Amino acid sequence: MVTALRTRRTLHLPITLSVVLMVLNISLMILWIVLLAQITWWSALFAGVVIFAAILAGLSFYLVLIIKEVRLNQRQANFIDSVTHELKSPIATLKLYLETLELRTLDDQQRTKFYRVMEQELERLDHLINQLLEVGRLDAIGTQADPADIDLESLLRRCAQAACVHHKCEESETIQYDLQPAILHASGLVLDTIFRNLLDNAIKYGDTPPRVEIQVRVERGRVITRIADNGEGVPPELRKRIFGLFFRAGSELTRRQKGTGLGLYIVQTLVRQLKGRITVHDRQGGQGSVFEVDLPGRKAGA
């Protein structure tokens, strides 16, 4: 983390240098134009203006690259902080419970409770490791299994049930379904990864208690899946950035929800592999966000 912060600070120098060079370039251009205009050297004036304009364009492009580098560096620093916390927390919990089991004599009820907590922490650790591995093999996920006709309703219900179990909430109280029968011709692993991530986020970032609505519509050879939550929503200025690698809004020191900033990047990459698109917008008639996945498909039985 110290290295990341040090790198982030050193990037201020190139930005400042770029701005200074641009100001000097503009000043020299003005002086050049005024001087040559007075002595009517029009050919030299034209050549000078072109050269200075090219230099200014190059400096502007360099500044844009630096700004992008700064933002990526900040996201990487947040990612390192997040992953460090996500790895240390379950490991520390497991260590504490194991030490307690070794040093103290517990009754069966307490021992069962300890085992349950340890199992939950192991699942949390396994989920994090799986996400990290998925990012490293995104290009290969789609080729690991041949495409097949997948019944979307069954897949969504299975993913929703798994998300509810993970977040310890009742499916009947959390998920509302409005599904038209639809078939997607794709890898089941890819679809499972997409919708598990989206449903996990919908519950995680929902209100207390979370309420999630899943809607499926088939329109002209496209299957539109909308997953709506009742959370705080996504501000318009962040709706494209949230799909970037490592991106998480805010600071790791003040953020309430755990995560790594990898889930939506994985989702968007896999949706694009399926020749689809994903968008996010406000939920109509209430607070929250709607993530809309548009994929090629057909009605069941068609």
N, C-alpha and C positions, 0 to 999 in steps of 0.2 A: 504493500500500500504506500509506503514511504517513497518507493521508486516512482510509482504512478503519480503521486502528488508532485514530486520533483520535476518529472517530465511535463506535467501540466503547467507548472510555473514557467519553465524555460520556453514554452511556446508563446509567451507574451512578447518576447523580444522580436521574433520574425514578424509578428503582426504590426508592432510599432514601427519596425524598420520599413515594412511595406507602405504604411500610411505616409511616413516621412518622405520616402522616395517618390510616391505619387504626387505629393504636394510640391516637391522640388521639380518634378517633371512638368507639372502644369505651369509652375512659375517660369521655368526656362522656355516653355513653349510660348507663353505670352510675350516674354522679352524678345524671343526670336521673331515672332510675327511683327511686333512693333518696330524692331530694328530694320528688318528687311523691307517692310512696307514703306519705311521712310526713304530708303535708297532704291526702291523699285526693282529689286532683284526677285522677280516673280518665280522664276524656275527654282532658285534656291529656296525661296519661301515655301513653294509647294512640296519640294523634297523634304524639307525640314519638318513640315507639319505631318507628313506621312510617317516619317521616322519616329517622331515624338508620339504620334497616335499609336503606333505599333508598340512602342515601349510602355505606354500607359495601359494598353490592352493586356500586355504580358504581365504587368504588375498587378492588374485587377484580377487576372486569372490566378496568379500566385496567391493573392490574398484570399480568394474563394477556397482554394485548396487548403490553405492554412486553417481557415475557419472550420472546414469539414474535419480536418485532423484534430482540432481542439475538441469538437463535439464527440468524435469517436473516442478520443482519449478519456473524456469525462465519462462516457458510457462504460468504457473498459474499467475505469477506476471503480465505478459503482458496481459493476459486475464482480470484480475481485472482492470488494467488501461484502457483497451479498453472498457469493459462493463460500467465502471464508466463514461467515456467520452460519450459513446453512449446513456446512460440514461440521463445524465445531459444536453447534448446539446439540444435535442428536448424539454425537460421540460423548460429550460431557454428561448428558443425561444417562446414557447407557453405562458409563463408567461409575457414576454415582449409585445407580441402582444395583450394579454388580457388587460394588464394595459393601453396600448395605446388606445384600443377601449373604455375603461372606462373613460379615462381622456381627450380625444380629440374628437371633432366632425369631422367625416370623410364623404366624399361624397361616393356615391354608388360604384364608380370604385375602390377607395382605400379600402373600406370595403370588396368588393369582392376579391381583391388581398390578403388582410389579411386572409380572410377565406380560400383561396386556400393554402397559405403557412402553416396555422395551420393544415389543412387537411393532407398535405404532411408530416409534422412532426409527426402527430398522426400515419400515415401509417408506418413511419420509426420506431417509438416506438413499434408498433404492430408487425412488422417484427422481431425485436430483441427479444421481449418476446416470440414469437412463436418458434424461434430458440432455446431459452433456454428451453422451454417446450419440444421440440422435443428430445433434448438430454436426458432429464429425462425419456422419455417414448419410447425410440427406440425399446426396446424389444416388446412393445405392439402395435406399429404402424402396423406391418405386420399382426396382428391378429384382427385388428378392423373391417376389411371388408373381405369377402370371395374373393378368387382370381376369376378373370373373364378374358375373352378374351378382350384385350385392343388394339385398333387400334393405333399403335405407331405414325403414321403421324399426326393424329388429336391431340394426346396428345402433341407432340412436337410443333406443330403450336400454340396450346393454351398456352403452357408454354413460348414460345418465345414472343408471343404477350404481355403476362403479364410482362415479363422482360423488354420489350421495353417501356411499359407504365410506369413501375417503374422508369426507368432511363431517361424518357422523350426523347426518340429517335424514329424515324420513322422505323417501321418494314421493309418496302420495301427497305430502304436505308441501313439497318443494318444487316439483316439476309438473307443468301443465302441458299436455300434448294437443296439437292440432295438425295432424299429419295426413296428407294425401299419399296413397300408395305410390312408391317410386322405386325405380331400379337404376343403380349406377354401375357402369362397367369399369371397374377399377380394382386395384389391389386392396384387399380387406385391411391389411396392415396400415396402408396409407390413410384410408378413411378413418380407421380407428384412432390413429394418432391425431388427425385433424380435429375430430369431434370430441375426443377425450380432453384435449387441451382447452377447447372453447367452453365446454361444459364445466370443467374444473375452474376456469376463470370466472364464469358466470356465477357460480356458487361462492367462490372465494371473495369476489369483489361486490357481491350483492349486499343488500341491507340485512338487518337482523329482525326477523328471520329472513333468509334469502328466498326469493321467488323467481323461478325461471320458466319462461314460456318457449316451447320449441314448435316452430311452424314449418311445414313443408308444402311447397306448391310446385306443380309441374306446368311450365309455360313454354310452348313452341320448342320442344327438344332440350329444354334446360330445366334443371331441378334447383329450385331456390330454397335454401334452408336458412331460417332466421332463428337466432338464439337471443332472446331478450332477458335482461336481468333487471333488478330493481335497485342497483347501486347508485353511485354518485354520477355516473356517466363519464364520457370522454370529451374533454374540451375540443372544439373544432380545430384549434391550432396543433393538436397532438394526434389527430386521427390518421395521418400518414406516418408519422414518426414512430408510433407504437409498434409498427411491424418491423422496425429496424433491429439489427443485431445488437444485443446488450441493452436496448433502450428500456429504461424504467423512469417514470416521472418522479421528480423530487429527489431527496437525499436518503441514503441508507440509514442515516442517523435519526430521521424523523418519520420514516415510512412505517405504516402499521402492518401491512401485509407482507408476508414472506414471498420470495421469488427470485428468479435470476435474470429475467428479461429475455428468455430464450423461447418461451412458448409460442408467442404470436409470430416470431420470425420463422419458426419451424412450420407453423400453420400456413403462412403465406407462401413459403417456398414450395410446400407440397401441393397446395391448391393450384399454383401456377404450373406445376408439373402435370396436373390433370387438365390443363387448358381451361382453368376456371379463374375466378377472381373473388376476392373477399373485401368487403367494405364495412364500415361502422357508422352508425348514425344514431340520433336521439330516439328514444322510445316514445311513441305517440300515446298521449293520454296519461302520462306518468313519468316519474324519474327513472333513469337508467339508460342503458345502451342496448343497441341491437346490432349483433354481428351477423352479416348476411353473406352466405357462401353460395356462389352461383357456379354450378357444375353441369357439364353435358350429361343428359340422362333421359329417361322416358318413364311413362306411367307403367305401373305394374300390370302385366297382362297384355300390354300393347304389342 
